[in-house]
Amino acid sequence: MILLAVLFLCFISSYSASVKGTFIKDVKVENVNQQRGEKSIFKGKKPPQIIRKENLEALQRPVLLHLIHGKVKEFYSYQNEPPAIQNLKRGLASLFQMQLSSGTTNEVDISGDCKVTYQAHQDKVTKIKALDSCTIERSGFTTRNQVLGVTSKATSVTTYKIEDSFVVAVLAEEIHALRLNFLQTIAGKIVSKQKLELKTTEAGPRLKSGKQVAAIIKAVDSKYTAIPIVGQVFQSECKGCSSLSQHWQSVRKHLQPDNLSKTEAVRSFLTFIQHLRTAKKEEILQILKAENKDILPQLVDAVTSAQTPDSLDAILDFLDFKSDSNIILQERFLYACGFASHPDEELLRALISKFKGSFGSNDIRESVMIIIGALVRKLCQNEGCKLKAVVDAKKLILGGLERAEKKEDTMMYLLALKNARLPEGIPLLLKYAEAAEGPISHLAVTTLQRYDAPFITDEVKKTMNRIYHQTRKVHEKTVRTTAAAVILNNNPSYMEVKNILLSIGELPKEMNKYMLSIVQDILRFEMPASKMVRRVLKEMVAHNYDRFSKSGSSSAYTGYIERGPHSASTYSLDILYSGSGILRRSNLNIFQYVGKTPLHAIQVVIEAQGLEALIAATPDEGEENLDSYAGLSPLLFDVQLRPVTFFNGYSDLMSKMLSASSDPISVVKGLILLIDHSQELQLQSGLKANMEVQGGLAIDISGSMEFSLWYRESKTRVKNRVTVVITGDITVDSSFVKAGLEISAETEAGLEFISTVQFSQYPFLVCLQMDRDGIPYRQLETKYERLSTGRGYVSRKRKEILVAGSEFPLHQENSEMCKVVFAPEPESSSSGWF
């Protein structure tokens, strides 16, 4: 982008130390892309018009270098020059550092304090700089989750060509590449090159000798001062930039509730977050206080997602947790905290402080504790487990769980531990899993299910085996089947698999069918346990017709939503019914994989119990005294959220059956900042670069459970609606010219799961459906170059595809049953009244 003609003057030379002066003249600015022709932004403009007169004067002012053994000891320049111009000089000065022998050392140059490796040859020296080792203060953050994260790589190679002991050319190339892990079309690269060539030699000024370098420098020009050679941060002027309130007024119409399903809503959400990150607390608070209740939830999403000290102070001042009048806003704030891309200790400390205070709603108190668990997990993943706030939060969760007296508090702390996944909490989980009753026992086992394989020790599996085989006490089907899942998903032994297979046939009817479906799914989908299962099935005692012909409605199935060379997404659906044919638990999971690394994107669990009295059926063993209950438990992007209750108790059930409509209950709704990567780079050439990737989505998950005694039919629905926008922005900036690449991708997707049970006859008819709407996908790529004077060049490319909607396949038995449940009405042969 910038072509500089350079001359060198030698002022001082003694032994291995020297001071060299470098100045720049005959400055030309040319476009790297020579094919741009008439479209070049530099066409018809002279250097003073492009660089600006004051910048050009500073650029042509010499700099002095104090070199010792080929390393820059001091960098001398005028102190008040523009930082961007000084950085160009620093980039030039950094090329003078070299050595003629091979080896690895540390050097300080414009890139910071870096590890460099020299490879010396007869006619050249190659310097390889390990850019990831450079110590330099630059702002930035990233999403730590590998699936949602960004991979960036950087290389720097400088070659010195040598003839007759003279360096005749220097060629430097620095490359920075960025790629979004799960969507690799969001990618970009910066290539920065420097080239110096020896054109002519001529006599320079006479050598000046002296004992003190500083004295000689002062004699040359008293205005010279020693300044760091490490690149300095600078900000380009923003002409015509809107204020926070002005930008809010321009995007607020897109964030109205009726517009949240559109991609423009998510795009506006992302751009507003960028403005919020540079705003002061007072500006943010002013907008919050002025907005109406319809748009406030979306505004709270954005302010919380900004994740700056000012935005946190503003939202905490605005929300009153002692009041029950703005529960929706409090819930949206807490969910945004749970999904925070790079939370800090201050956020966790603030939530701990809130938890110790009073609440207008017990649901909000519960949500605060659950999100504290999520923040502990994220901070520990970012090597922050020893932070004081994290240590305090661990004590709060584990101490609360150990001392909890109420069932509700026990459930709350278990949900927090389900997010935090603290290894030191495993003994408590084992105690609650085996000794507690009903829902608490089930929640403890599902919490253990979330732990990584290294934490599922032999002791844990022994407890799970005791629960599954009921060697100490009778457990509910939901607890036993989850315990079996923990065993089968964590390197099960030969005897563990054999005992589980031998149990099939001795279990209650629907549990028999469920466990059989689980085993068949492991084999069909080639899960990690499949090799061991196949080994056990070689024994006739485990693999026979009697065992593998069990009937029932319960099922389990796993399939691919999408599968590529680098990433894949899977869905799984397992449903467990009671012996009377009423839904006991349905579990819908969606995982996103990059390589073998998973992200638990969505889990929606619907649980029901104690409904047998409605159809005069007999409860299963261990479930005789369960209260009537139905609810939904959501997990989103690896964060467990507060469960939602459809009804609790027989009287509540009857009143809702008589008065409630079939409208779904909203489980999760809002705007989420899911991908968040910002990286500021100091290029060796002196230019500044930025790499940013943001991904946001508008999500609406709702669920419902309908129960009709008249038609003797029950139906559960889970509907997911997601709109996603991902933007990538790579810029290179010299303060007077800016070039960049913008990439964006957007899509809308809908997924609905419907479970229909007809119990007007026996055996009951069960039909499961998973439908996906058509998915439009759009990607836009924009390249631009822009002068500070306003002249610019822009080129755009656009790609659009439509993925047709489909119904996901499940097991063959389900397909046959659905044909019966939704059989077409027989056509009447009569055309008249009689």
Solvent accessible surface area in square Angstrom, and as a share of the most:
residue,aa,sasa,rsa
1,M,55,0.25
2,I,38,0.19
3,L,98,0.49
4,L,46,0.23
5,A,48,0.37
6,V,28,0.16
7,L,71,0.35
8,F,90,0.37
9,L,50,0.25
10,C,52,0.31
11,F,31,0.13
12,I,15,0.08
13,S,63,0.41
14,S,57,0.36
15,Y,229,0.87
16,S,53,0.34
17,A,30,0.23
18,S,20,0.13
19,V,3,0.02
20,K,67,0.29
21,G,2,0.02
22,T,4,0.02
23,F,41,0.17
24,I,4,0.02
25,K,89,0.38
26,D,91,0.47
27,V,12,0.07
28,K,115,0.49
29,V,15,0.08
30,E,75,0.34
31,N,18,0.09
32,V,118,0.68
33,N,61,0.31
34,Q,136,0.60
35,Q,171,0.76
36,R,39,0.14
37,G,44,0.42
38,E,130,0.58
39,K,139,0.59
40,S,13,0.08
41,I,3,0.01
42,F,17,0.07
43,K,98,0.41
44,G,76,0.74
45,K,58,0.25
46,K,142,0.60
47,P,36,0.23
48,P,62,0.39
49,Q,96,0.42
50,I,3,0.01
51,I,0,0.00
52,R,73,0.27
53,K,139,0.59
54,E,101,0.45
55,N,7,0.04
56,L,22,0.11
57,E,86,0.39
58,A,3,0.02
59,L,1,0.00
60,Q,70,0.31
61,R,74,0.27
62,P,50,0.31
63,V,4,0.02
64,L,3,0.01
65,L,0,0.00
66,H,21,0.10
67,L,12,0.06
68,I,58,0.29
69,H,129,0.58
70,G,25,0.24
71,K,53,0.22
72,V,21,0.12
73,K,122,0.52
74,E,63,0.28
75,F,2,0.01
76,Y,19,0.07
77,S,0,0.00
78,Y,39,0.15
79,Q,126,0.56
80,N,148,0.76
81,E,11,0.05
82,P,46,0.29
83,P,59,0.37
84,A,7,0.05
85,I,0,0.00
86,Q,11,0.05
87,N,0,0.00
88,L,11,0.06
89,K,4,0.01
90,R,3,0.01
91,G,0,0.00
92,L,12,0.06
93,A,2,0.01
94,S,2,0.01
95,L,4,0.02
96,F,39,0.16
97,Q,3,0.01
98,M,26,0.12
99,Q,39,0.17
100,L,130,0.65
101,S,68,0.44
102,S,74,0.48
103,G,32,0.31
104,T,79,0.46
105,T,48,0.28
106,N,95,0.49
107,E,6,0.03
108,V,69,0.40
109,D,2,0.01
110,I,0,0.00
111,S,5,0.04
112,G,0,0.00
113,D,55,0.29
114,C,1,0.00
115,K,100,0.42
116,V,1,0.01
117,T,45,0.26
118,Y,2,0.01
119,Q,78,0.35
120,A,32,0.25
121,H,100,0.45
122,Q,179,0.80
123,D,89,0.46
124,K,81,0.35
125,V,1,0.01
126,T,18,0.10
127,K,6,0.03
128,I,67,0.34
129,K,5,0.02
130,A,37,0.29
131,L,26,0.13
132,D,140,0.72
133,S,46,0.30
134,C,27,0.16
135,T,103,0.60
136,I,48,0.24
137,E,157,0.71
138,R,53,0.19
139,S,81,0.52
140,G,46,0.44
141,F,60,0.25
142,T,33,0.19
143,T,14,0.08
144,R,145,0.53
145,N,46,0.24
146,Q,102,0.45
147,V,0,0.00
148,L,15,0.07
149,G,4,0.03
150,V,22,0.13
151,T,44,0.25
152,S,48,0.31
153,K,142,0.60
154,A,40,0.31
155,T,76,0.44
156,S,3,0.02
157,V,60,0.34
158,T,2,0.01
159,T,28,0.16
160,Y,3,0.01
161,K,92,0.39
162,I,27,0.14
163,E,110,0.49
164,D,131,0.68
165,S,109,0.70
166,F,137,0.57
167,V,60,0.34
168,V,33,0.19
169,A,13,0.10
170,V,11,0.06
171,L,62,0.31
172,A,8,0.06
173,E,69,0.31
174,E,6,0.02
175,I,47,0.24
176,H,13,0.06
177,A,34,0.27
178,L,6,0.03
179,R,84,0.30
180,L,0,0.00
181,N,12,0.06
182,F,52,0.22
183,L,40,0.20
184,Q,59,0.26
185,T,66,0.38
186,I,1,0.01
187,A,36,0.28
188,G,12,0.12
189,K,126,0.53
190,I,10,0.05
191,V,71,0.41
192,S,14,0.09
193,K,141,0.60
194,Q,28,0.12
195,K,132,0.56
196,L,26,0.13
197,E,89,0.40
198,L,81,0.40
199,K,160,0.68
200,T,102,0.59
201,T,113,0.66
202,E,151,0.68
203,A,100,0.78
204,G,46,0.44
205,P,64,0.40
206,R,216,0.79
207,L,114,0.57
208,K,91,0.39
209,S,109,0.70
210,G,51,0.49
211,K,200,0.85
212,Q,124,0.55
213,V,39,0.22
214,A,70,0.54
215,A,62,0.48
216,I,15,0.08
217,I,5,0.02
218,K,142,0.60
219,A,78,0.61
220,V,47,0.27
221,D,41,0.21
222,S,82,0.53
223,K,138,0.58
224,Y,25,0.10
225,T,41,0.24
226,A,51,0.39
227,I,21,0.11
228,P,82,0.52
229,I,15,0.07
230,V,36,0.21
231,G,3,0.03
232,Q,67,0.30
233,V,77,0.44
234,F,15,0.06
235,Q,137,0.61
236,S,42,0.27
237,E,135,0.61
238,C,87,0.52
239,K,144,0.61
240,G,86,0.83
241,C,78,0.46
242,S,49,0.32
243,S,52,0.33
244,L,9,0.04
245,S,58,0.37
246,Q,111,0.49
247,H,25,0.11
248,W,3,0.01
249,Q,116,0.51
250,S,59,0.38
251,V,11,0.06
252,R,54,0.20
253,K,117,0.49
254,H,46,0.21
255,L,0,0.00
256,Q,51,0.23
257,P,58,0.36
258,D,130,0.68
259,N,39,0.20
260,L,15,0.08
261,S,63,0.40
262,K,114,0.48
263,T,19,0.11
264,E,74,0.33
265,A,1,0.01
266,V,0,0.00
267,R,66,0.24
268,S,4,0.03
269,F,0,0.00
270,L,7,0.04
271,T,55,0.32
272,F,0,0.00
273,I,1,0.00
274,Q,64,0.28
275,H,57,0.25
276,L,1,0.00
277,R,44,0.16
278,T,119,0.69
279,A,9,0.07
280,K,124,0.53
281,K,54,0.23
282,E,123,0.55
283,E,71,0.32
284,I,1,0.01
285,L,25,0.13
286,Q,130,0.58
287,I,16,0.08
288,L,1,0.00
289,K,139,0.59
290,A,85,0.66
291,E,25,0.11
292,N,75,0.39
293,K,168,0.71
294,D,80,0.41
295,I,0,0.00
296,L,16,0.08
297,P,15,0.10
298,Q,5,0.02
299,L,1,0.01
300,V,0,0.00
301,D,4,0.02
302,A,0,0.00
303,V,0,0.00
304,T,14,0.08
305,S,6,0.04
306,A,1,0.00
307,Q,38,0.17
308,T,28,0.16
309,P,100,0.63
310,D,44,0.23
311,S,1,0.01
312,L,25,0.13
313,D,68,0.35
314,A,0,0.00
315,I,0,0.00
316,L,33,0.17
317,D,86,0.45
318,F,43,0.18
319,L,7,0.04
320,D,71,0.37
321,F,8,0.03
322,K,145,0.61
323,S,31,0.20
324,D,92,0.48
325,S,99,0.64
326,N,32,0.17
327,I,61,0.31
328,I,116,0.59
329,L,18,0.09
330,Q,1,0.00
331,E,22,0.10
332,R,24,0.09
333,F,0,0.00
334,L,0,0.00
335,Y,22,0.08
336,A,11,0.08
337,C,0,0.00
338,G,0,0.00
339,F,12,0.05
340,A,5,0.04
341,S,11,0.07
342,H,43,0.19
343,P,16,0.10
344,D,71,0.37
345,E,37,0.16
346,E,94,0.42
347,L,14,0.07
348,L,0,0.00
349,R,100,0.37
350,A,17,0.14
351,L,0,0.00
352,I,14,0.07
353,S,72,0.47
354,K,60,0.25
355,F,17,0.07
356,K,144,0.61
357,G,43,0.41
358,S,67,0.43
359,F,39,0.16
360,G,33,0.32
361,S,16,0.10
362,N,95,0.49
363,D,62,0.32
364,I,0,0.00
365,R,64,0.24
366,E,33,0.15
367,S,1,0.01
368,V,0,0.00
369,M,0,0.00
370,I,1,0.00
371,I,1,0.00
372,I,0,0.00
373,G,0,0.00
374,A,4,0.03
375,L,0,0.00
376,V,0,0.00
377,R,52,0.19
378,K,49,0.21
379,L,9,0.04
380,C,32,0.19
381,Q,94,0.42
382,N,65,0.33
383,E,170,0.76
384,G,8,0.07
385,C,46,0.28
386,K,190,0.81
387,L,67,0.33
388,K,141,0.60
389,A,3,0.02
390,V,0,0.00
391,V,56,0.32
392,D,49,0.25
393,A,0,0.00
394,K,35,0.15
395,K,136,0.58
396,L,37,0.19
397,I,0,0.00
398,L,31,0.15
399,G,11,0.11
400,G,9,0.09
401,L,0,0.00
402,E,115,0.52
403,R,176,0.64
404,A,26,0.20
405,E,169,0.76
406,K,134,0.57
407,K,109,0.46
408,E,109,0.49
409,D,32,0.16
410,T,7,0.04
411,M,48,0.22
412,M,3,0.01
413,Y,19,0.07
414,L,0,0.00
415,L,5,0.03
416,A,0,0.00
417,L,0,0.00
418,K,14,0.06
419,N,3,0.01
420,A,3,0.03
421,R,22,0.08
422,L,4,0.02
423,P,61,0.38
424,E,87,0.39
425,G,0,0.00
426,I,19,0.10
427,P,92,0.58
428,L,24,0.12
429,L,0,0.00
430,L,17,0.08
431,K,103,0.44
432,Y,30,0.11
433,A,0,0.00
434,E,22,0.10
435,A,69,0.53
436,A,19,0.15
437,E,123,0.55
438,G,11,0.10
439,P,46,0.29
440,I,25,0.13
441,S,1,0.01
442,H,13,0.06
443,L,17,0.08
444,A,0,0.00
445,V,0,0.00
446,T,22,0.13
447,T,0,0.00
448,L,0,0.00
449,Q,71,0.32
450,R,28,0.10
451,Y,10,0.04
452,D,70,0.36
453,A,49,0.38
454,P,110,0.69
455,F,71,0.29
456,I,12,0.06
457,T,69,0.40
458,D,103,0.54
459,E,118,0.53
460,V,2,0.01
461,K,18,0.08
462,K,128,0.54
463,T,4,0.02
464,M,0,0.00
465,N,27,0.14
466,R,65,0.24
467,I,0,0.00
468,Y,0,0.00
469,H,59,0.26
470,Q,43,0.19
471,T,92,0.53
472,R,167,0.61
473,K,57,0.24
474,V,70,0.40
475,H,12,0.06
476,E,13,0.06
477,K,4,0.02
478,T,2,0.01
479,V,1,0.01
480,R,18,0.07
481,T,3,0.02
482,T,6,0.04
483,A,0,0.00
484,A,1,0.00
485,A,22,0.17
486,V,1,0.00
487,I,0,0.00
488,L,6,0.03
489,N,93,0.48
490,N,18,0.09
491,N,122,0.62
492,P,10,0.06
493,S,53,0.34
494,Y,54,0.21
495,M,107,0.48
496,E,26,0.11
497,V,2,0.01
498,K,37,0.16
499,N,58,0.30
500,I,1,0.01
501,L,1,0.01
502,L,53,0.27
503,S,15,0.10
504,I,0,0.00
505,G,29,0.28
506,E,147,0.66
507,L,17,0.08
508,P,40,0.25
509,K,85,0.36
510,E,10,0.05
511,M,0,0.00
512,N,10,0.05
513,K,15,0.06
514,Y,10,0.04
515,M,2,0.01
516,L,3,0.02
517,S,10,0.06
518,I,33,0.17
519,V,2,0.01
520,Q,78,0.35
521,D,10,0.05
522,I,5,0.03
523,L,32,0.16
524,R,113,0.41
525,F,43,0.18
526,E,112,0.50
527,M,44,0.20
528,P,131,0.83
529,A,5,0.04
530,S,3,0.02
531,K,167,0.71
532,M,46,0.21
533,V,1,0.01
534,R,103,0.38
535,R,131,0.48
536,V,0,0.00
537,L,20,0.10
538,K,171,0.73
539,E,52,0.23
540,M,150,0.67
541,V,79,0.45
542,A,0,0.00
543,H,84,0.37
544,N,46,0.23
545,Y,182,0.69
546,D,97,0.50
547,R,31,0.11
548,F,43,0.18
549,S,50,0.32
550,K,49,0.21
551,S,76,0.49
552,G,27,0.26
553,S,23,0.15
554,S,0,0.00
555,S,4,0.03
556,A,10,0.08
557,Y,34,0.13
558,T,11,0.06
559,G,8,0.07
560,Y,85,0.32
561,I,43,0.22
562,E,122,0.55
563,R,174,0.63
564,G,37,0.36
565,P,133,0.84
566,H,104,0.46
567,S,29,0.19
568,A,17,0.13
569,S,12,0.08
570,T,11,0.06
571,Y,2,0.01
572,S,24,0.15
573,L,3,0.02
574,D,18,0.09
575,I,0,0.00
576,L,0,0.00
577,Y,1,0.00
578,S,2,0.01
579,G,30,0.29
580,S,10,0.07
581,G,4,0.04
582,I,6,0.03
583,L,6,0.03
584,R,7,0.03
585,R,11,0.04
586,S,1,0.01
587,N,23,0.12
588,L,2,0.01
589,N,13,0.06
590,I,20,0.10
591,F,54,0.23
592,Q,35,0.16
593,Y,65,0.25
594,V,21,0.12
595,G,57,0.55
596,K,194,0.82
597,T,42,0.25
598,P,69,0.44
599,L,6,0.03
600,H,21,0.09
601,A,11,0.09
602,I,14,0.07
603,Q,27,0.12
604,V,2,0.01
605,V,14,0.08
606,I,0,0.00
607,E,42,0.19
608,A,1,0.01
609,Q,24,0.11
610,G,18,0.18
611,L,4,0.02
612,E,13,0.06
613,A,79,0.61
614,L,22,0.11
615,I,24,0.12
616,A,99,0.77
617,A,31,0.24
618,T,113,0.66
619,P,43,0.27
620,D,19,0.10
621,E,97,0.44
622,G,31,0.30
623,E,9,0.04
624,E,100,0.45
625,N,143,0.74
626,L,39,0.20
627,D,100,0.52
628,S,10,0.06
629,Y,54,0.20
630,A,0,0.00
631,G,3,0.02
632,L,1,0.01
633,S,20,0.13
634,P,1,0.01
635,L,1,0.00
636,L,0,0.00
637,F,31,0.13
638,D,38,0.20
639,V,4,0.02
640,Q,0,0.00
641,L,0,0.00
642,R,44,0.16
643,P,39,0.25
644,V,25,0.14
645,T,66,0.38
646,F,12,0.05
647,F,15,0.06
648,N,94,0.48
649,G,19,0.19
650,Y,115,0.44
651,S,89,0.57
652,D,41,0.21
653,L,4,0.02
654,M,52,0.23
655,S,57,0.37
656,K,83,0.35
657,M,54,0.24
658,L,151,0.75
659,S,93,0.60
660,A,62,0.48
661,S,81,0.52
662,S,69,0.44
663,D,106,0.55
664,P,80,0.50
665,I,70,0.36
666,S,63,0.41
667,V,12,0.07
668,V,4,0.02
669,K,90,0.38
670,G,6,0.06
671,L,3,0.02
672,I,10,0.05
673,L,5,0.03
674,L,25,0.12
675,I,3,0.02
676,D,0,0.00
677,H,14,0.06
678,S,18,0.12
679,Q,48,0.21
680,E,21,0.09
681,L,17,0.08
682,Q,16,0.07
683,L,1,0.01
684,Q,7,0.03
685,S,18,0.12
686,G,2,0.02
687,L,22,0.11
688,K,18,0.08
689,A,1,0.00
690,N,34,0.17
691,M,1,0.00
692,E,45,0.20
693,V,0,0.00
694,Q,8,0.04
695,G,1,0.01
696,G,0,0.00
697,L,3,0.01
698,A,9,0.07
699,I,5,0.02
700,D,50,0.26
701,I,1,0.01
702,S,16,0.10
703,G,0,0.00
704,S,7,0.04
705,M,33,0.15
706,E,55,0.25
707,F,27,0.11
708,S,34,0.22
709,L,67,0.33
710,W,217,0.76
711,Y,162,0.62
712,R,92,0.34
713,E,46,0.21
714,S,6,0.04
715,K,36,0.15
716,T,3,0.02
717,R,80,0.29
718,V,1,0.01
719,K,101,0.43
720,N,4,0.02
721,R,82,0.30
722,V,24,0.14
723,T,1,0.01
724,V,36,0.21
725,V,0,0.00
726,I,6,0.03
727,T,35,0.20
728,G,7,0.07
729,D,47,0.25
730,I,10,0.05
731,T,13,0.08
732,V,23,0.13
733,D,7,0.04
734,S,4,0.02
735,S,26,0.17
736,F,1,0.00
737,V,2,0.01
738,K,71,0.30
739,A,18,0.14
740,G,13,0.12
741,L,31,0.15
742,E,77,0.34
743,I,11,0.05
744,S,13,0.08
745,A,3,0.02
746,E,24,0.11
747,T,26,0.15
748,E,29,0.13
749,A,29,0.22
750,G,5,0.05
751,L,17,0.09
752,E,39,0.17
753,F,1,0.01
754,I,20,0.10
755,S,2,0.02
756,T,1,0.01
757,V,2,0.01
758,Q,43,0.19
759,F,4,0.02
760,S,74,0.48
761,Q,99,0.44
762,Y,143,0.54
763,P,92,0.58
764,F,27,0.11
765,L,21,0.11
766,V,9,0.05
767,C,0,0.00
768,L,4,0.02
769,Q,40,0.18
770,M,0,0.00
771,D,47,0.25
772,R,43,0.16
773,D,69,0.36
774,G,34,0.32
775,I,31,0.16
776,P,32,0.20
777,Y,35,0.13
778,R,45,0.17
779,Q,23,0.10
780,L,54,0.27
781,E,47,0.21
782,T,13,0.07
783,K,102,0.43
784,Y,14,0.05
785,E,29,0.13
786,R,108,0.39
787,L,5,0.02
788,S,32,0.21
789,T,79,0.46
790,G,55,0.53
791,R,93,0.34
792,G,45,0.43
793,Y,42,0.16
794,V,71,0.41
795,S,41,0.27
796,R,165,0.60
797,K,141,0.60
798,R,141,0.51
799,K,100,0.42
800,E,102,0.46
801,I,95,0.48
802,L,131,0.65
803,V,62,0.36
804,A,77,0.59
805,G,41,0.40
806,S,50,0.32
807,E,102,0.46
808,F,15,0.06
809,P,86,0.54
810,L,20,0.10
811,H,43,0.19
812,Q,121,0.54
813,E,96,0.43
814,N,12,0.06
815,S,45,0.29
816,E,85,0.38
817,M,54,0.24
818,C,23,0.14
819,K,134,0.57
820,V,82,0.47
821,V,15,0.09
822,F,101,0.42
823,A,57,0.44
824,P,124,0.78
825,E,151,0.68
826,P,123,0.77
827,E,172,0.77
828,S,94,0.60
829,S,125,0.80
830,S,57,0.37
831,S,127,0.82
832,G,56,0.54
833,W,244,0.86
834,F,225,0.94
